[in-house]
Amino acid sequence: MRVLVIVVATVAGLAVLIRWRTRHPALGLPTRNVNHESTVTPTLEISPATSPPPGPAIAPSPTEETPPAQIDQPSPPPQPLNNTFVGTLKLIIPVAGVKPDQLVDTFADARSEGRVHDAIDIPAPAGTPVLAAADGEVVKLFPSERGGTTIYQLSSDRKLVFYYAHLQRYADSLAVGKFVKQGEVIAYVGDTGNAGTGNFHLHFSIAIVADPKRYWEGTNINPYPLLRQ
């Protein structure tokens, strides 16, 4: 009976010891017949590093363009008048009483400082009425150092500019913006500007313009054959 009690007590003690060892493995006490399941620390799967998603595109700040300085630069030369146009351009001699056979072609004559005349001179007594060579708008009345008292007139289609220079004075009714009719008196022959004292004549030129707002620029054409036809 005593042996049985001892055996039971020994088995019970071993059971307690095994249970205690299982709960406290760090103490290094020997254990027997303990079936441990390996505890595997799960591996954290980390995706390869990626760049953050792009945000909304940022447009570059617009650069405010500074308007170019207002520099008078020559406009591209316009196309020459074709023969059909020249044939239909009906002008009158812009000085009262002058006949076609009295005209002299001075378009290509040399002038001071290496210039070419680019116009026709029509001699007449001082005070002779100057007539509008064609219908059109008066766009400028200008006192020029060389041209003296001058007039710029656009043709009715705004493709040509007629220039009258060395005038004695303007007609009383003349004003910028006035639309004058062919043959209307617009001024009087004089010798102002660099014409020379007593050298009374009308300096008359015709220019093709690309932009009627820049009436002072253009390609000069010879008035002589147009006034003679």
MDAnalysis code that builds the backbone (N, CA, C; Angstrom):
import MDAnalysis as mda
import numpy as np

u = mda.Universe.empty(687, n_residues=229, atom_resindex=np.repeat(np.arange(229), 3), trajectory=True)
u.add_TopologyAttr("name", ["N", "CA", "C"] * 229)
u.add_TopologyAttr("resid", np.arange(1, 230))
u.add_TopologyAttr("resname", ["MET", "ARG", "VAL", "LEU", "VAL", "ILE", "VAL", "VAL", "ALA", "THR", "VAL", "ALA", "GLY", "LEU", "ALA", "VAL", "LEU", "ILE", "ARG", "TRP", "ARG", "THR", "ARG", "HIS", "PRO", "ALA", "LEU", "GLY", "LEU", "PRO", "THR", "ARG", "ASN", "VAL", "ASN", "HIS", "GLU", "SER", "THR", "VAL", "THR", "PRO", "THR", "LEU", "GLU", "ILE", "SER", "PRO", "ALA", "THR", "SER", "PRO", "PRO", "PRO", "GLY", "PRO", "ALA", "ILE", "ALA", "PRO", "SER", "PRO", "THR", "GLU", "GLU", "THR", "PRO", "PRO", "ALA", "GLN", "ILE", "ASP", "GLN", "PRO", "SER", "PRO", "PRO", "PRO", "GLN", "PRO", "LEU", "ASN", "ASN", "THR", "PHE", "VAL", "GLY", "THR", "LEU", "LYS", "LEU", "ILE", "ILE", "PRO", "VAL", "ALA", "GLY", "VAL", "LYS", "PRO", "ASP", "GLN", "LEU", "VAL", "ASP", "THR", "PHE", "ALA", "ASP", "ALA", "ARG", "SER", "GLU", "GLY", "ARG", "VAL", "HIS", "ASP", "ALA", "ILE", "ASP", "ILE", "PRO", "ALA", "PRO", "ALA", "GLY", "THR", "PRO", "VAL", "LEU", "ALA", "ALA", "ALA", "ASP", "GLY", "GLU", "VAL", "VAL", "LYS", "LEU", "PHE", "PRO", "SER", "GLU", "ARG", "GLY", "GLY", "THR", "THR", "ILE", "TYR", "GLN", "LEU", "SER", "SER", "ASP", "ARG", "LYS", "LEU", "VAL", "PHE", "TYR", "TYR", "ALA", "HIS", "LEU", "GLN", "ARG", "TYR", "ALA", "ASP", "SER", "LEU", "ALA", "VAL", "GLY", "LYS", "PHE", "VAL", "LYS", "GLN", "GLY", "GLU", "VAL", "ILE", "ALA", "TYR", "VAL", "GLY", "ASP", "THR", "GLY", "ASN", "ALA", "GLY", "THR", "GLY", "ASN", "PHE", "HIS", "LEU", "HIS", "PHE", "SER", "ILE", "ALA", "ILE", "VAL", "ALA", "ASP", "PRO", "LYS", "ARG", "TYR", "TRP", "GLU", "GLY", "THR", "ASN", "ILE", "ASN", "PRO", "TYR", "PRO", "LEU", "LEU", "ARG", "GLN"])
u.atoms.positions = np.array([
    [0.818, -1.195, 0.000],
    [0.000, 0.000, 0.000],
    [0.856, 1.250, 0.000],
    [1.909, 1.260, 0.822],
    [2.825, 2.404, 0.882],
    [3.493, 2.611, -0.457],
    [3.849, 1.516, -1.148],
    [4.545, 1.616, -2.446],
    [3.632, 2.253, -3.463],
    [2.344, 1.877, -3.409],
    [1.389, 2.437, -4.351],
    [1.250, 3.911, -4.138],
    [1.188, 4.350, -2.907],
    [1.049, 5.781, -2.606],
    [2.253, 6.533, -3.141],
    [3.460, 5.914, -2.922],
    [4.687, 6.589, -3.389],
    [4.670, 6.733, -4.894],
    [4.232, 5.690, -5.615],
    [4.223, 5.727, -7.081],
    [3.265, 6.788, -7.567],
    [2.067, 6.827, -6.949],
    [1.051, 7.809, -7.359],
    [1.568, 9.211, -7.122],
    [2.222, 9.403, -5.975],
    [2.732, 10.737, -5.647],
    [3.827, 11.136, -6.616],
    [4.669, 10.172, -6.999],
    [5.773, 10.480, -7.925],
    [5.236, 10.866, -9.286],
    [4.235, 10.090, -9.768],
    [3.635, 10.391, -11.085],
    [2.982, 11.754, -11.077],
    [2.280, 12.066, -9.970],
    [1.610, 13.359, -9.874],
    [2.619, 14.482, -9.869],
    [3.738, 14.247, -9.185],
    [4.771, 15.290, -9.141],
    [5.380, 15.528, -10.491],
    [5.633, 14.391, -11.206],
    [6.203, 14.555, -12.547],
    [5.247, 15.297, -13.466],
    [3.951, 15.022, -13.339],
    [2.961, 15.702, -14.191],
    [2.965, 17.189, -13.933],
    [3.045, 17.561, -12.647],
    [3.074, 18.997, -12.300],
    [4.325, 19.648, -12.851],
    [5.453, 18.891, -12.727],
    [6.733, 19.446, -13.197],
    [6.713, 19.654, -14.699],
    [6.160, 18.665, -15.434],
    [6.112, 18.788, -16.904],
    [5.257, 19.970, -17.311],
    [4.078, 20.069, -16.620],
    [3.210, 21.207, -16.964],
    [3.888, 22.530, -16.674],
    [4.562, 22.609, -15.568],
    [5.242, 23.861, -15.192],
    [6.375, 24.177, -16.144],
    [7.104, 23.150, -16.611],
    [8.217, 23.345, -17.538],
    [7.719, 23.815, -18.892],
    [6.551, 23.290, -19.290],
    [5.985, 23.689, -20.570],
    [5.634, 25.164, -20.564],
    [5.137, 25.623, -19.410],
    [4.738, 27.033, -19.315],
    [5.930, 27.961, -19.109],
    [7.065, 27.424, -18.612],
    [8.225, 28.280, -18.334],
    [9.484, 27.672, -18.950],
    [9.604, 27.702, -20.296],
    [10.767, 27.062, -20.928],
    [12.043, 27.819, -20.693],
    [11.965, 29.099, -20.361],
    [13.179, 29.900, -20.225],
    [14.018, 29.490, -19.046],
    [13.480, 28.705, -18.075],
    [14.252, 28.360, -16.876],
    [15.257, 27.245, -17.136],
    [15.142, 26.678, -18.334],
    [16.145, 25.662, -18.711],
    [16.017, 24.363, -17.966],
    [14.875, 24.090, -17.330],
    [14.705, 22.841, -16.608],
    [14.436, 21.723, -17.607],
    [14.907, 20.574, -17.377],
    [14.730, 19.490, -18.342],
    [13.277, 19.097, -18.452],
    [12.900, 18.789, -19.633],
    [11.543, 18.318, -19.869],
    [11.626, 17.011, -20.619],
    [10.603, 16.211, -20.475],
    [10.587, 14.936, -21.156],
    [9.258, 14.771, -21.862],
    [9.355, 14.229, -23.088],
    [8.172, 13.906, -23.865],
    [7.248, 15.100, -24.037],
    [7.843, 16.252, -24.248],
    [7.045, 17.468, -24.481],
    [7.063, 17.737, -25.989],
    [5.921, 17.757, -26.559],
    [5.816, 17.965, -28.002],
    [5.556, 19.442, -28.262],
    [6.639, 20.158, -28.655],
    [6.512, 21.596, -28.924],
    [6.187, 21.821, -30.398],
    [5.276, 22.706, -30.644],
    [5.044, 23.154, -32.015],
    [5.896, 24.401, -32.234],
    [6.663, 24.338, -33.314],
    [7.520, 25.482, -33.605],
    [6.645, 26.696, -33.898],
    [7.008, 27.731, -33.232],
    [6.293, 28.983, -33.466],
    [7.037, 29.752, -34.537],
    [6.420, 29.919, -35.693],
    [7.061, 30.583, -36.827],
    [6.524, 31.995, -36.930],
    [7.456, 32.897, -36.870],
    [7.037, 34.294, -37.011],
    [6.703, 34.553, -38.463],
    [5.478, 34.936, -38.720],
    [5.100, 35.141, -40.137],
    [5.946, 36.235, -40.771],
    [6.331, 35.995, -42.017],
    [7.139, 36.968, -42.737],
    [6.232, 38.040, -43.320],
    [6.544, 39.278, -43.052],
    [5.747, 40.384, -43.585],
    [6.196, 40.646, -45.016],
    [5.276, 40.414, -45.911],
    [5.603, 40.637, -47.306],
    [5.534, 42.122, -47.599],
    [6.640, 42.652, -48.068],
    [6.722, 44.080, -48.365],
    [6.842, 44.236, -49.871],
    [5.914, 44.947, -50.436],
    [5.964, 45.172, -51.881],
    [7.159, 46.032, -52.218],
    [7.710, 45.831, -53.402],
    [8.842, 46.674, -53.794],
    [8.471, 48.137, -53.686],
    [9.463, 48.934, -53.347],
    [9.195, 50.361, -53.160],
    [8.721, 50.970, -54.474],
    [7.680, 51.739, -54.372],
    [7.147, 52.419, -55.558],
    [7.047, 53.896, -55.284],
    [7.127, 54.656, -56.348],
    [7.001, 56.103, -56.199],
    [5.569, 56.439, -55.875],
    [5.350, 57.472, -55.109],
    [3.971, 57.865, -54.803],
    [3.253, 58.260, -56.084],
    [1.957, 58.053, -56.134],
    [1.221, 58.396, -57.361],
    [1.378, 59.868, -57.664],
    [1.533, 60.164, -58.933],
    [1.737, 61.571, -59.261],
    [0.509, 62.394, -58.938],
    [0.745, 63.594, -58.483],
    [-0.357, 64.504, -58.210],
    [-0.801, 65.156, -59.497],
    [-1.727, 66.091, -59.437],
    [-2.181, 66.765, -60.646],
    [-1.050, 67.547, -61.279],
    [-1.021, 67.516, -62.612],
    [0.043, 68.216, -63.324],
    [-0.029, 69.704, -63.033],
    [1.114, 70.302, -62.823],
    [1.171, 71.734, -62.552],
    [1.654, 72.425, -63.811],
    [0.799, 73.230, -64.375],
    [1.191, 73.940, -65.592],
    [2.187, 75.016, -65.242],
    [3.185, 75.190, -66.080],
    [4.134, 76.264, -65.807],
    [3.443, 77.602, -65.837],
    [3.898, 78.486, -65.006],
    [3.303, 79.811, -64.978],
    [3.493, 80.475, -66.323],
    [2.408, 81.024, -66.879],
    [2.574, 81.675, -68.177],
    [3.482, 82.874, -68.064],
    [4.338, 83.017, -69.057],
    [5.239, 84.159, -69.076],
    [4.563, 85.295, -69.811],
    [4.398, 86.380, -69.129],
    [3.746, 87.525, -69.758],
    [4.708, 88.159, -70.741],
    [4.304, 88.143, -71.982],
    [5.174, 88.696, -73.000],
    [5.091, 90.219, -72.972],
    [6.251, 90.809, -72.967],
    [6.293, 92.257, -73.012],
    [6.132, 92.695, -74.450],
    [5.127, 93.495, -74.704],
    [4.952, 93.906, -76.098],
    [6.173, 94.622, -76.614],
    [6.540, 94.360, -77.858],
    [7.730, 95.030, -78.386],
    [7.543, 96.525, -78.429],
    [8.654, 97.217, -78.345],
    [8.597, 98.671, -78.420],
    [8.051, 99.085, -79.772],
    [7.320, 100.157, -79.753],
    [6.739, 100.650, -80.991],
    [7.813, 101.336, -81.816],
    [8.469, 100.544, -82.633],
    [9.540, 101.050, -83.484],
    [9.041, 101.032, -84.915],
    [9.174, 102.129, -85.578],
    [8.759, 102.182, -86.974],
    [9.699, 101.339, -87.811],
    [9.209, 100.196, -88.204],
    [9.993, 99.304, -89.045],
    [9.313, 99.213, -90.401],
    [10.088, 99.129, -91.462],
    [9.473, 99.087, -92.789],
    [8.560, 97.884, -92.943],
    [7.389, 98.098, -93.493],
    [6.487, 96.994, -93.784],
    [6.999, 96.226, -94.996],
    [6.644, 94.931, -95.085],
    [7.065, 94.174, -96.270],
    [6.548, 94.863, -97.526],
    [7.374, 94.959, -98.555],
    [6.916, 95.654, -99.757],
    [5.722, 94.954, -100.371],
    [4.663, 95.684, -100.708],
    [3.497, 95.062, -101.323],
    [3.792, 94.620, -102.746],
    [2.898, 93.806, -103.253],
    [3.060, 93.327, -104.622],
    [2.841, 94.478, -105.607],
    [3.625, 94.519, -106.677],
    [3.429, 95.584, -107.662],
    [2.043, 95.505, -108.285],
    [1.565, 96.654, -108.740],
    [0.287, 96.671, -109.427],
    [0.407, 95.897, -110.743],
    [-0.603, 95.091, -111.017],
    [-0.551, 94.376, -112.287],
    [-1.047, 95.276, -113.417],
    [-0.838, 94.837, -114.636],
    [-1.164, 95.670, -115.790],
    [-2.652, 95.984, -115.872],
    [-3.488, 95.011, -115.445],
    [-4.931, 95.234, -115.490],
    [-5.321, 96.378, -114.570],
    [-4.746, 96.358, -113.376],
    [-5.063, 97.407, -112.411],
    [-4.606, 98.770, -112.936],
    [-3.379, 98.827, -113.448],
    [-2.853, 100.093, -113.965],
    [-3.729, 100.597, -115.092],
    [-4.211, 99.687, -115.920],
    [-5.041, 100.096, -117.046],
    [-6.385, 100.656, -116.623],
    [-6.881, 100.209, -115.457],
    [-8.185, 100.683, -114.981],
    [-8.064, 101.848, -114.011],
    [-6.840, 102.226, -113.629],
    [-6.641, 103.335, -112.704],
    [-6.710, 104.644, -113.479],
    [-7.804, 105.318, -113.348],
    [-8.028, 106.539, -114.107],
    [-7.763, 107.749, -113.204],
    [-6.666, 108.426, -113.464],
    [-6.299, 109.617, -112.701],
    [-6.436, 110.849, -113.584],
    [-6.550, 111.989, -112.937],
    [-6.451, 113.249, -113.661],
    [-5.163, 113.946, -113.219],
    [-4.673, 114.848, -114.074],
    [-3.484, 115.615, -113.693],
    [-3.878, 116.518, -112.520],
    [-3.149, 116.425, -111.387],
    [-3.598, 117.108, -110.172],
    [-3.280, 118.609, -110.106],
    [-3.010, 119.242, -111.241],
    [-2.803, 120.695, -111.274],
    [-3.708, 121.265, -112.361],
    [-4.513, 122.225, -111.973],
    [-5.482, 122.788, -112.917],
    [-4.785, 123.401, -114.127],
    [-5.305, 123.124, -115.327],
    [-4.830, 123.736, -116.552],
    [-3.640, 123.058, -117.201],
    [-3.012, 122.077, -116.578],
    [-1.843, 121.403, -117.155],
    [-2.325, 120.281, -118.079],
    [-1.739, 120.230, -119.288],
    [-2.095, 119.227, -120.281],
    [-1.123, 118.044, -120.205],
    [-1.555, 116.856, -120.634],
    [-0.671, 115.677, -120.586],
    [0.651, 115.880, -121.300],
    [0.662, 116.590, -122.432],
    [1.913, 116.741, -123.173],
    [2.871, 117.738, -122.523],
    [2.438, 118.387, -121.459],
    [3.309, 119.300, -120.731],
    [4.073, 118.589, -119.601],
    [3.701, 117.372, -119.329],
    [4.334, 116.628, -118.233],
    [5.728, 116.164, -118.629],
    [6.617, 116.124, -117.664],
    [7.977, 115.618, -117.855],
    [8.199, 114.496, -116.831],
    [8.735, 113.377, -117.285],
    [8.970, 112.232, -116.390],
    [10.228, 112.485, -115.551],
    [10.038, 112.809, -114.276],
    [11.171, 113.056, -113.368],
    [11.262, 111.985, -112.280],
    [10.584, 110.856, -112.496],
    [10.491, 109.828, -111.455],
    [11.855, 109.304, -111.036],
    [12.753, 109.072, -112.002],
    [14.050, 108.450, -111.696],
    [15.172, 109.468, -111.512],
    [14.827, 110.737, -111.473],
    [15.864, 111.757, -111.321],
    [16.548, 111.654, -109.958],
    [17.854, 111.985, -109.966],
    [18.620, 111.970, -108.718],
    [18.297, 113.216, -107.891],
    [18.351, 113.014, -106.571],
    [18.155, 114.120, -105.650],
    [19.300, 114.108, -104.642],
    [19.339, 115.092, -103.728],
    [20.431, 115.198, -102.763],
    [20.506, 113.966, -101.868],
    [21.680, 113.754, -101.316],
    [21.941, 112.653, -100.378],
    [21.729, 111.287, -101.030],
    [21.941, 111.208, -102.331],
    [21.842, 109.928, -103.026],
    [20.433, 109.419, -103.221],
    [19.442, 110.261, -103.009],
    [18.055, 109.824, -103.156],
    [17.627, 109.841, -104.618],
    [16.565, 109.085, -104.882],
    [15.903, 109.119, -106.184],
    [14.586, 109.843, -105.989],
    [14.155, 110.596, -106.969],
    [12.988, 111.456, -106.823],
    [11.721, 110.681, -106.449],
    [11.443, 109.574, -107.168],
    [10.260, 108.728, -106.894],
    [8.953, 109.503, -106.981],
    [8.917, 110.527, -107.817],
    [7.722, 111.366, -107.941],
    [7.805, 112.120, -109.259],
    [6.786, 112.903, -109.523],
    [6.809, 113.758, -110.702],
    [6.609, 115.199, -110.241],
    [7.387, 116.119, -110.807],
    [7.222, 117.550, -110.529],
    [6.399, 118.168, -111.656],
    [5.370, 118.926, -111.256],
    [4.494, 119.574, -112.239],
    [4.574, 121.085, -112.016],
    [5.343, 121.806, -112.832],
    [5.466, 123.254, -112.669],
    [4.143, 123.978, -112.975],
    [3.899, 125.048, -112.205],
    [2.701, 125.866, -112.423],
    [2.878, 127.172, -111.635],
    [2.192, 128.248, -112.027],
    [2.303, 129.503, -111.292],
    [1.840, 129.355, -109.841],
    [2.387, 130.158, -108.975],
    [1.994, 130.141, -107.565],
    [0.492, 130.377, -107.433],
    [-0.120, 129.584, -106.555],
    [-1.549, 129.740, -106.316],
    [-2.446, 128.985, -107.271],
    [-1.852, 128.236, -108.230],
    [-2.672, 127.422, -109.144],
    [-3.375, 126.330, -108.332],
    [-4.684, 126.115, -108.543],
    [-5.379, 125.086, -107.772],
    [-4.772, 123.689, -107.973],
    [-4.596, 122.974, -106.851],
    [-4.188, 121.562, -106.864],
    [-5.457, 120.733, -106.711],
    [-5.628, 119.750, -107.571],
    [-6.849, 118.953, -107.621],
    [-6.600, 117.535, -107.100],
    [-7.615, 116.943, -106.512],
    [-7.523, 115.532, -106.114],
    [-7.398, 114.680, -107.365],
    [-6.341, 113.867, -107.430],
    [-6.102, 113.043, -108.621],
    [-7.125, 111.931, -108.759],
    [-7.747, 111.534, -107.640],
    [-8.753, 110.468, -107.643],
    [-9.613, 110.648, -106.397],
    [-10.690, 109.886, -106.316],
    [-11.507, 109.888, -105.104],
    [-10.705, 109.295, -103.951],
    [-10.946, 109.759, -102.740],
    [-10.299, 109.136, -101.584],
    [-10.312, 110.017, -100.349],
    [-9.853, 109.437, -99.257],
    [-9.882, 110.096, -97.949],
    [-8.560, 110.814, -97.658],
    [-8.649, 112.004, -97.155],
    [-7.466, 112.731, -96.689],
    [-7.098, 112.175, -95.310],
    [-5.889, 111.622, -95.176],
    [-5.503, 110.981, -93.919],
    [-4.456, 111.777, -93.131],
    [-3.794, 112.739, -93.787],
    [-2.781, 113.512, -93.061],
    [-2.536, 114.848, -93.753],
    [-2.495, 115.909, -92.948],
    [-2.040, 117.226, -93.387],
    [-0.781, 117.497, -92.584],
    [0.345, 117.623, -93.264],
    [1.618, 117.577, -92.540],
    [2.585, 118.653, -93.026],
    [3.145, 119.450, -92.098],
    [4.197, 120.403, -92.466],
    [5.558, 119.706, -92.422],
    [6.093, 119.350, -93.575],
    [7.329, 118.597, -93.662],
    [8.509, 119.523, -93.926],
    [9.679, 119.136, -93.394],
    [10.875, 119.952, -93.623],
    [11.234, 119.970, -95.102],
    [11.181, 118.823, -95.734],
    [11.519, 118.759, -97.161],
    [10.326, 119.082, -98.038],
    [9.184, 118.504, -97.697],
    [8.008, 118.652, -98.561],
    [7.228, 119.922, -98.336],
    [7.535, 120.632, -97.257],
    [6.767, 121.836, -96.946],
    [5.357, 121.485, -96.520],
    [4.391, 122.184, -97.019],
    [2.978, 121.912, -96.725],
    [2.540, 120.732, -97.591],
    [2.101, 119.633, -96.946],
    [1.838, 118.389, -97.687],
    [0.472, 117.798, -97.366],
    [0.024, 116.915, -98.247],
    [-1.234, 116.172, -98.073],
    [-0.965, 114.700, -98.382],
    [-1.491, 113.819, -97.518],
    [-1.540, 112.380, -97.809],
    [-3.007, 112.014, -98.020],
    [-3.288, 111.373, -99.156],
    [-4.657, 110.975, -99.473],
    [-4.684, 109.506, -99.868],
    [-5.559, 108.723, -99.249],
    [-5.749, 107.323, -99.639],
    [-6.699, 107.238, -100.816],
    [-6.476, 106.259, -101.688],
    [-7.439, 105.990, -102.749],
    [-8.696, 105.378, -102.133],
    [-9.768, 105.348, -102.876],
    [-11.036, 104.857, -102.328],
    [-10.965, 103.385, -101.923],
    [-10.090, 102.605, -102.587],
    [-9.938, 101.192, -102.201],
    [-8.861, 101.002, -101.140],
    [-8.225, 102.099, -100.714],
    [-7.223, 102.115, -99.639],
    [-5.970, 101.309, -99.972],
    [-5.685, 101.170, -101.256],
    [-4.486, 100.452, -101.689],
    [-3.360, 101.391, -102.107],
    [-3.712, 102.646, -102.386],
    [-2.731, 103.619, -102.854],
    [-2.748, 104.846, -101.964],
    [-1.595, 105.500, -101.913],
    [-1.496, 106.793, -101.238],
    [-0.998, 107.813, -102.250],
    [-1.723, 108.927, -102.356],
    [-1.306, 110.049, -103.192],
    [-0.705, 111.111, -102.273],
    [0.469, 111.610, -102.662],
    [1.203, 112.562, -101.830],
    [1.404, 113.848, -102.632],
    [0.953, 114.957, -102.047],
    [1.053, 116.270, -102.684],
    [1.959, 117.128, -101.794],
    [3.006, 117.746, -102.398],
    [3.968, 118.488, -101.579],
    [4.327, 119.839, -102.215],
    [5.003, 120.680, -101.378],
    [5.426, 122.051, -101.732],
    [4.224, 122.977, -101.926],
    [3.131, 122.681, -101.210],
    [1.905, 123.453, -101.384],
    [2.043, 124.846, -100.758],
    [1.346, 125.791, -101.370],
    [1.291, 127.137, -100.794],
    [0.386, 127.149, -99.562],
    [-0.787, 126.539, -99.715],
    [-1.742, 126.411, -98.603],
    [-2.794, 125.380, -98.970],
    [-3.594, 124.977, -97.964],
    [-4.693, 124.046, -98.189],
    [-5.952, 124.805, -98.621],
    [-6.851, 124.087, -99.262],
    [-8.178, 124.638, -99.527],
    [-8.892, 124.851, -98.191],
    [-9.725, 125.848, -98.143],
    [-10.361, 126.212, -96.874],
    [-11.185, 125.076, -96.274],
    [-11.790, 124.250, -97.112],
    [-12.678, 123.192, -96.615],
    [-11.944, 121.893, -96.304],
    [-10.633, 121.840, -96.533],
    [-9.906, 120.577, -96.380],
    [-9.670, 120.253, -94.913],
    [-9.817, 118.975, -94.577],
    [-9.572, 118.512, -93.207],
    [-9.260, 117.030, -93.239],
    [-8.536, 116.569, -92.225],
    [-8.245, 115.137, -92.108],
    [-9.557, 114.377, -91.936],
    [-9.706, 113.293, -92.672],
    [-10.915, 112.481, -92.624],
    [-11.921, 112.827, -93.712],
    [-11.678, 113.927, -94.404],
    [-12.616, 114.304, -95.458],
    [-12.427, 113.410, -96.675],
    [-13.530, 112.973, -97.261],
    [-13.482, 112.192, -98.500],
    [-13.646, 113.167, -99.656],
    [-12.605, 113.286, -100.454],
    [-12.641, 114.244, -101.563],
    [-12.917, 113.519, -102.866],
    [-13.536, 114.216, -103.772],
    [-13.855, 113.658, -105.081],
    [-12.790, 114.061, -106.088],
    [-12.603, 113.220, -107.081],
    [-11.637, 113.514, -108.132],
    [-11.956, 114.874, -108.775],
    [-10.914, 115.709, -108.891],
    [-11.085, 117.031, -109.484],
    [-11.399, 118.115, -108.476],
    [-11.659, 117.749, -107.233],
    [-11.959, 118.751, -106.199],
    [-10.690, 119.527, -105.828],
    [-10.807, 120.845, -105.615],
    [-9.657, 121.653, -105.221],
    [-9.315, 121.335, -103.765],
    [-8.069, 120.902, -103.543],
    [-7.647, 120.547, -102.189],
    [-6.527, 121.460, -101.665],
    [-5.830, 122.170, -102.572],
    [-4.724, 123.030, -102.144],
    [-4.329, 123.939, -103.305],
    [-3.172, 124.618, -103.112],
    [-2.678, 125.539, -104.140],
    [-1.167, 125.378, -104.272],
    [-0.676, 125.517, -105.522],
    [0.740, 125.316, -105.832],
    [1.584, 126.354, -105.099],
    [2.728, 125.887, -104.543],
    [3.630, 126.784, -103.840],
    [5.078, 126.377, -104.026],
    [5.924, 126.890, -103.123],
    [7.363, 126.570, -103.170],
    [7.896, 126.286, -101.767],
    [7.028, 125.738, -100.900],
    [7.419, 125.473, -99.510],
    [8.359, 124.272, -99.427],
    [8.968, 124.080, -98.242],
    [9.911, 122.992, -98.049],
    [11.207, 123.289, -98.766],
    [11.787, 122.283, -99.382],
    [13.078, 122.460, -100.056],
    [12.915, 122.676, -101.566],
    [11.747, 123.136, -101.988],
    [11.515, 123.365, -103.419],
    [12.458, 124.438, -103.962],
    [12.783, 125.394, -103.140],
    [13.594, 126.533, -103.599],
    [12.693, 127.723, -103.849],
    [13.103, 128.869, -103.358],
    [12.277, 130.073, -103.486],
    [11.974, 130.385, -104.948],
    [10.668, 130.539, -105.248],
    [10.238, 130.870, -106.610],
    [10.120, 129.676, -107.523],
    [10.515, 128.465, -107.062],
    [10.408, 127.257, -107.888],
    [9.029, 126.616, -107.634],
    [8.022, 127.268, -108.168],
    [6.653, 126.845, -107.893],
    [6.306, 125.600, -108.702],
    [5.951, 124.564, -107.989],
    [5.551, 123.327, -108.658],
    [4.870, 122.412, -107.641],
    [4.183, 121.405, -108.154],
    [3.605, 120.364, -107.301],
    [4.473, 119.122, -107.383],
    [4.921, 118.653, -106.256],
    [5.592, 117.342, -106.157],
    [4.481, 116.331, -105.889],
    [4.308, 115.380, -106.821],
    [3.203, 114.415, -106.724],
    [3.752, 113.003, -106.839],
    [3.422, 112.165, -105.857],
    [3.866, 110.771, -105.894],
    [2.708, 109.833, -105.579],
    [2.891, 108.563, -106.001],
    [1.907, 107.509, -105.742],
    [2.653, 106.325, -105.147],
    [2.120, 105.758, -104.066],
    [2.740, 104.588, -103.434],
    [1.687, 103.516, -103.189],
    [2.085, 102.270, -103.409],
    [1.242, 101.120, -103.046],
    [1.512, 100.806, -101.582],
    [0.463, 100.680, -100.786],
    [0.644, 100.424, -99.355],
    [0.045, 99.075, -98.979],
    [0.754, 98.374, -98.103],
    [0.248, 97.104, -97.577],
    [-0.731, 97.337, -96.438],
    [-0.482, 98.382, -95.656],
    [-1.318, 98.715, -94.507],
    [-1.699, 100.187, -94.609],
    [-2.973, 100.495, -94.860],
    [-3.369, 101.905, -95.009],
    [-3.147, 102.732, -93.753],
    [-3.013, 102.072, -92.601],
    [-2.730, 102.825, -91.374],
    [-1.281, 103.312, -91.341],
    [-0.437, 102.696, -92.166],
    [0.958, 103.125, -92.271],
    [1.156, 103.737, -93.658],
    [0.404, 104.810, -93.861],
    [0.320, 105.439, -95.183],
    [1.639, 106.049, -95.629],
    [2.557, 106.274, -94.708],
    [3.837, 106.887, -95.060],
    [4.838, 105.859, -95.598],
    [4.463, 104.581, -95.587],
    [5.334, 103.530, -96.104],
    [4.694, 102.914, -97.338],
    [5.505, 102.480, -98.244],
    [4.959, 101.829, -99.427],
    [5.981, 101.762, -100.543],
    [5.535, 101.247, -101.663],
    [6.380, 101.136, -102.844],
    [5.925, 102.175, -103.862],
    [6.813, 103.079, -104.193],
    [6.453, 104.135, -105.136],
    [6.342, 103.591, -106.554],
    [5.350, 104.063, -107.268],
    [5.197, 103.758, -108.693],
    [5.207, 105.080, -109.453],
    [5.556, 105.003, -110.700],
    [5.729, 106.212, -111.506],
    [4.369, 106.801, -111.910],
    [4.064, 108.032, -111.494],
    [2.786, 108.639, -111.883],
    [2.725, 109.049, -113.351],
    [3.893, 109.245, -113.983],
    [3.918, 109.825, -115.322],
    [3.069, 109.054, -116.336],
    [3.269, 107.722, -116.508],
    [2.437, 107.027, -117.508],
    [0.962, 106.993, -117.128],
    [0.657, 107.020, -115.829],
    [-0.731, 107.005, -115.399],
    [-1.420, 108.322, -115.692],
    [-0.692, 109.428, -115.581],
    [-1.264, 110.740, -115.856],
    [-1.321, 111.034, -117.351],
    [-0.523, 110.333, -118.130],
    [-0.476, 110.569, -119.580],
    [-1.546, 109.761, -120.342],
    [-2.080, 108.712, -119.717],
    [-3.014, 107.825, -120.463],
    [-4.374, 108.485, -120.665],
])
